[in-house]
């Protein structure tokens, strides 16, 4: 029997609720396979700061260091609640960026998927969705503005100013390009390169390195798109995309738009991979306004488990079963509140009920 250690960082807001449903699915996976998961819970984010004075405390670091993979819930607070924490210790700066930096999780994979049968969830017209949306955004995750030098102060004229550096080197660009091209080779051999080279010098270098890497993958068709044009195209013709590669901030923004064209960020899981360790998380925030109400959509958290099964534990077939189980619940006419529109005929269920139904469908499937 294979044994794996998983660091479980439930996070803030709805994090603990949707993490509970993800763990429910992991238990079913154990029942169905010769595998055992040792779950190692740890504080991370605002909850960690209020308990220890650190959003990414040493105890959590120690647990993550020994884990084979990390399952992370959303973190963060409302704007007003965030003011209770010093700026540099707030969850995103004090926990998330240090997590990415520590494990060098430079490759972020964010699938944007909506089968034709579930097209009613999307705000886009049926003729735009066509046979369904199925694309993956590959985002560079440890460079760019988010990790560059940051400075705030008052200048000689007495004016407050801020200076943030957008910085990449060719190694950072080259390694994410290889990840994107390898993925494109497994899919439709189509890669959209997202950039802003008409304005940003960083994108000029980005494109130069992309062209160098592309010579190693002659079967892959490369289509270049300015990021603002890509944002428009995602709404007007999302089916043209298969694999999209982009730098850090562009990926942050466009992947949220990806959730928008699906109908909810609750449908956006993700994988964050480094050479030695990976963590898996929903692409959305902690939604503190609905925390504790048992109405959050756990799809993104369970989907992150599916990605972990495939990408960290080599359980690709069981991962497909988890995806099929979730889509089967939707196919049966059920949905959580974020996707239940008046008059749609969808039967609204709670967070726990969704997890229960996914678990039941997975348990009933033939074993791999």
Buried (B, 14 or more C-beta within 10 A) or exposed (E): EEEBBBBBBBBBBBBBBBBBBBBBBBEBBEEBBEBEBEBBBBBBBBBBBBEBEBBBBEEBBEBBEEBBBBBBBBBBBBEEEBEEBEEEBBBBBBBBBBBBEBBBBBBBBBBBBBBEEBBBBBEBEEEBBEEBBBBBBBBBBBBBBBBBEEEEEEEEEEEEEEEEEBEBEEEBBEBBBBBBBEBBBEBBBBBBBBBBBEEBEBBEBBBEBBEEBBEEBEEBBBBBBBBEEBBEBBEEEBEEBBBBBBBBBBBBEBBBBBBBBBBBBBBBBBBBBBEEBBBBBBBBBBBBEBBEEBBBBBBBBBBBBBBBBBBBBEBEEBBBBBBBBBBBBBEEEBBBBBBBEEEEEBEBBBBBBBBBBBBEBBBEBEEE
